[in-house]
């Protein structure tokens, strides 16, 4: 909100003209979010320890994880709180894409908070029912995607990586497609959040890739040159995504192995929803499969494992999601985490490279 107060002052004080530039505000958003999350994170951890609000570990997971029981959770409160504080200072709320993305993020934040509340305070590892989660998630996603089309933020066409033109126009059927992308992203990130620092790494690399793409799609000259759809106001999403990276860096300060705090569903559901919404708003729904490849692999491993057991009574992996499979193969937890990060960085760079392959 401070942007709307400070930028008009540029008519009298030229220094405030800096707030006109998305790049400047993105850097400030990153620094603010990182500082706030590091400063607040320690206080939040101490509060959770004092209240004895610790992680409830499922007894059907790897036995090595049982020692993590009692570690403070709901760290997503720190992440989202840092993002919101940063974007309130640096964000331009006249951007409809920014407002829509924040709506989805905050809605999923409430859902995740309720889920963690039942797990932590009620000592129920199941939390909110699966049906209840999906109903909430799809309700939010449908409203958001409908608003995107209704207010002409985006069109209903589908674009594929490597191709200059759209391949098909889904019409109002795009509401369902966009909703599936958003909900799928939210749940895939949630499944990935199983090891110390595992999820936040790919979240940051995905945010970085989408940050580049939203900046380009919000610029008429660059979007035309690169043959990507121009989305008015999408450049402001770059500011939001840089605040996500900043908050992620601050959170990783405490979430790196051995973790002092876990993200919880309050973080994974909301951040996953945010990334999925940005992918839809920037018309990168299919490219997001590459950008968020780690999340896709994690989700597919669960789907394949469940499907195989139901159909053949056999498991494909030692345990799903797939990061547990590698743990049970004898990989130390830090090795699994870092190798997944390396893959996510590779995929992020590959997604950016596709811009010159159209």
C-alpha positions in Angstrom: 0.0 0.0 0.0 2.9 2.3 0.6 3.6 2.3 -3.1 0.4 4.2 -3.6 1.5 6.8 -1.0 5.2 7.1 -2.0 5.1 7.0 -5.8 2.8 10.1 -6.1 5.5 12.0 -4.1 7.8 11.6 -7.1 6.3 14.8 -8.6 7.9 16.7 -5.7 10.9 14.4 -4.8 12.5 12.7 -7.7 13.9 9.9 -5.5 10.4 8.4 -5.2 10.4 7.9 -8.9 12.3 4.7 -8.2 9.0 3.1 -7.0 7.8 3.3 -10.6 10.2 0.5 -11.6 9.1 -3.1 -11.0 12.8 -4.2 -10.8 13.5 -1.8 -8.0 10.4 -2.8 -6.0 11.2 -6.5 -6.6 14.6 -6.1 -5.0 13.2 -4.2 -2.1 10.4 -6.8 -1.7 13.0 -9.6 -1.6 15.2 -7.9 1.0 12.2 -7.0 3.2 10.7 -10.4 3.1 14.1 -12.1 3.8 14.8 -9.8 6.8 11.3 -10.1 8.2 11.2 -13.9 8.0 14.7 -14.3 9.6 13.8 -11.8 12.4 10.3 -13.1 13.0 11.2 -16.8 12.4 13.2 -17.0 15.6 10.5 -15.4 17.7 7.9 -17.7 16.1 9.9 -20.8 16.9 10.3 -19.8 20.5 6.6 -19.2 20.8 5.7 -22.5 19.3 8.2 -24.3 21.6 6.7 -22.5 24.7 3.2 -23.5 23.7 4.5 -27.0 22.8 2.9 -26.8 19.4 5.0 -29.5 17.6 4.8 -31.6 14.6 2.7 -34.8 14.8 4.6 -37.5 12.8 2.7 -40.3 11.1 3.7 -43.7 12.4 3.5 -45.2 8.8 6.3 -43.0 7.6 10.1 -43.7 7.7 11.1 -44.6 11.2 14.0 -42.0 11.1 11.3 -39.3 11.1 9.9 -40.2 14.5 12.7 -38.2 16.1 11.2 -35.1 14.4 8.0 -35.3 16.5 7.6 -32.2 18.5 9.5 -29.9 16.2 7.6 -26.6 15.8 5.5 -26.5 12.7 3.2 -24.0 11.0 6.2 -22.1 9.7 4.1 -21.1 6.7 2.7 -18.4 9.0 6.1 -16.8 9.0 6.5 -17.1 5.2 3.1 -15.8 4.3 3.3 -13.0 6.9 6.6 -11.9 5.5 5.3 -12.0 2.0 2.2 -9.9 2.9 4.2 -7.3 4.8 6.6 -7.0 1.9 4.0 -6.7 -0.7 2.0 -4.2 1.3 5.0 -1.9 1.1 6.1 -2.6 -2.5 3.1 -3.9 -4.3 0.9 -2.0 -6.8 -2.6 -3.1 -5.9 -4.1 -1.6 -9.1 -2.8 -4.8 -10.7 -5.7 -7.2 -10.9 -3.4 -10.2 -11.4 -1.7 -9.4 -8.1 -5.0 -9.1 -6.3 -6.3 -12.4 -7.7 -3.1 -14.2 -6.7 -3.2 -12.9 -3.2 -6.9 -14.0 -2.9 -5.9 -17.6 -3.8 -2.9 -17.5 -1.5 -4.8 -16.2 1.5 -7.7 -18.6 1.0 -5.4 -21.6 0.9 -3.5 -20.1 3.9 -6.8 -20.2 5.9 -7.4 -23.8 4.8 -3.8 -24.8 5.7 -4.1 -23.1 9.0 -7.2 -25.0 9.9 -5.6 -28.3 8.8 -2.5 -27.6 10.9 -4.7 -26.5 13.8 -6.4 -29.9 13.9 -3.1 -31.7 13.5 -1.2 -29.7 16.1 -3.8 -28.8 18.8 -6.1 -31.8 18.3 -3.2 -34.2 17.8 -4.9 -35.6 14.7 -2.3 -36.4 12.0 -5.1 -36.4 9.3 -6.2 -32.8 9.8 -9.1 -31.5 7.5 -10.7 -34.3 5.5 -9.5 -34.9 1.9 -13.0 -34.1 0.6 -13.2 -30.9 2.6 -9.8 -29.8 1.3 -10.7 -30.4 -2.3 -14.0 -28.6 -2.0 -12.3 -25.6 -0.5 -9.5 -25.6 -3.0 -11.7 -26.0 -6.1 -14.2 -23.4 -4.8 -11.4 -20.9 -4.5 -9.7 -21.8 -7.8 -13.0 -21.7 -9.8 -13.7 -18.2 -8.4 -10.2 -17.0 -9.3 -10.2 -18.5 -12.8 -13.7 -17.2 -13.5 -12.6 -13.7 -12.4 -9.5 -13.9 -14.7 -11.8 -14.6 -17.7 -14.6 -12.3 -16.7 -12.4 -9.3 -16.3 -10.4 -10.1 -19.4 -7.2 -10.5 -17.5 -6.4 -13.5 -19.7 -8.0 -15.3 -22.6 -9.2 -18.9 -22.6 -6.5 -20.1 -25.1 -3.9 -22.8 -24.4 -0.3 -22.1 -25.3 2.4 -24.8 -25.5 6.1 -24.4 -25.0 8.1 -24.2 -28.2 5.1 -22.9 -30.2 4.4 -19.3 -31.1 0.6 -19.5 -31.4 -2.1 -20.9 -29.2 -3.3 -24.5 -30.0 -6.9 -24.4 -28.8 -9.5 -22.1 -27.3 -11.3 -23.8 -24.4 -13.9 -21.0 -23.9 -15.5 -21.2 -20.5 -14.1 -24.7 -20.2 -10.9 -23.0 -19.3 -12.3 -22.3 -15.8 -12.1 -26.0 -15.1 -8.7 -26.4 -16.6 -7.2 -23.4 -14.8 -8.7 -24.7 -11.5 -7.1 -28.1 -12.0 -3.7 -26.4 -12.5 -4.1 -24.3 -9.3 -5.4 -27.2 -7.1 -2.9 -29.6 -8.6 0.0 -27.3 -7.8 -1.2 -26.7 -4.3 -1.4 -30.4 -3.5 1.8 -31.3 -5.3 3.8 -28.8 -3.2 2.1 -30.2 -0.1 3.2 -33.7 -1.0 6.8 -32.5 -1.6 7.0 -31.0 1.9 8.3 -34.1 3.6 12.0 -33.4 4.3 13.9 -30.5 5.9 14.1 -27.8 3.3 13.0 -30.0 0.5 9.9 -28.1 -0.6 11.1 -24.5 -0.1 14.0 -25.0 -2.5 11.9 -25.8 -5.6 9.4 -23.2 -4.5 12.1 -20.6 -4.8 13.4 -21.8 -8.1 9.9 -22.0 -9.5 9.2 -18.5 -8.2 12.4 -17.2 -9.9 11.4 -18.8 -13.2 7.8 -17.5 -13.0 9.2 -14.1 -12.0 11.1 -13.8 -15.2 8.1 -14.9 -17.2 5.7 -12.6 -15.6 8.0 -9.6 -16.0 8.3 -10.4 -19.7 4.6 -11.1 -20.2 3.8 -7.7 -18.6 6.0 -5.8 -21.0 4.4 -5.2 -24.5 7.7 -4.9 -26.3 9.4 -8.0 -24.8 6.3 -10.2 -25.0 5.8 -9.3 -28.7 9.5 -10.0 -29.4 9.4 -13.4 -27.6 6.0 -14.4 -29.0 4.4 -14.8 -25.6 0.9 -13.6 -24.6 0.9 -10.0 -23.2 -0.9 -9.9 -19.9 -1.6 -6.4 -18.6 -0.5 -5.9 -15.0 1.3 -9.3 -14.8 4.6 -7.5 -14.2 3.5 -6.8 -10.7 3.5 -10.5 -10.0 7.3 -10.3 -10.3 7.3 -8.2 -7.1 5.2 -10.8 -5.4 7.4 -13.7 -6.5 10.6 -11.9 -5.4 9.0 -11.5 -2.0 8.3 -15.3 -2.0 11.9 -16.0 -2.7 13.0 -13.6 0.0 10.6 -15.1 2.6 11.8 -18.6 1.5 15.5 -17.6 2.1 14.6 -16.4 5.6 12.6 -19.5 6.3 15.4 -21.8 5.0 17.6 -20.2 7.6 15.7 -22.3 10.2 14.2 -25.0 8.0 17.6 -26.3 6.6 18.7 -29.7 7.9 18.2 -30.4 10.8 15.1 -28.3 10.7 14.2 -26.1 13.7 10.7 -25.6 12.2 8.5 -27.1 9.5 6.4 -25.3 6.9 3.2 -27.1 7.6 0.1 -27.2 5.4 -0.4 -23.5 6.1 2.7 -22.8 4.0 2.7 -25.6 1.4 -0.9 -25.3 0.4 -0.8 -21.5 0.1 2.5 -21.3 -1.7 1.5 -24.1 -4.1 -1.7 -22.3 -4.8 0.2 -19.1 -5.4 2.6 -20.7 -7.9 -0.3 -22.4 -9.8 -2.3 -19.2 -10.0 0.7 -17.3 -11.4 1.2 -20.1 -14.0 -2.4 -19.7 -15.1 -2.2 -15.9 -15.1 1.0 -15.8 -17.2 -0.4 -18.5 -19.6 2.4 -20.9 -18.6 0.2 -23.8 -17.5 2.1 -26.4 -19.5 5.5 -24.9 -19.1 4.8 -25.1 -15.3 5.1 -28.9 -15.7 8.8 -28.2 -16.4 9.2 -25.3 -14.0 7.7 -27.3 -11.1 9.0 -30.7 -12.3 10.0 -31.7 -8.8 6.4 -31.2 -7.6 5.1 -33.1 -10.6 7.4 -36.0 -10.0 6.4 -36.2 -6.3 2.7 -36.1 -7.1 3.0 -38.7 -9.9 4.9 -41.0 -7.6 2.0 -41.0 -5.2 -0.6 -41.6 -8.0 1.4 -44.4 -9.5 2.0 -46.0 -6.1 -1.7 -45.9 -5.1 -2.8 -47.1 -8.6 -0.3 -50.0 -8.7 -1.3 -51.2 -5.2 -5.0 -51.1 -6.0 -4.7 -52.8 -9.4 -1.8 -55.2 -8.8 -1.4 -55.3 -5.0 2.2 -54.4 -5.6 4.2 -51.2 -4.8 6.4 -49.5 -7.4 8.4 -47.6 -4.8 9.6 -48.5 -1.3 7.5 -45.6 -0.1 5.7 -42.6 -1.7 6.2 -39.7 -2.2 9.4 -40.6 -4.0 11.7 -38.7 -1.6 10.9 -41.4 1.0 11.8 -44.0 -1.6 15.4 -42.6 -1.8 15.6 -42.4 2.0 14.8 -46.1 2.3 17.4 -46.9 -0.3 19.9 -45.5 2.1 20.4 -42.0 0.9 21.1 -39.6 3.8 18.3 -37.0 4.1 20.6 -34.0 3.2 21.7 -35.8 0.0 18.1 -36.3 -1.1 17.3 -32.7 -0.4 20.3 -31.2 -2.2 19.9 -33.5 -5.3 16.3 -32.5 -5.6 17.3 -28.8 -5.4 19.9 -29.4 -8.2 17.2 -30.9 -10.4 14.8 -28.0 -9.7 17.5 -25.5 -10.6 18.2 -27.3 -13.9 14.5 -27.4 -14.7 14.1 -23.7 -13.9 16.9 -22.8 -16.3 15.4 -25.1 -19.0 12.1 -23.4 -18.7 13.6 -20.0 -19.3 15.6 -21.4 -22.3 12.3 -22.3 -24.0 11.6 -18.6 -24.6 14.1 -18.7 -27.5 12.9 -22.0 -28.9 9.5 -20.8 -30.2 
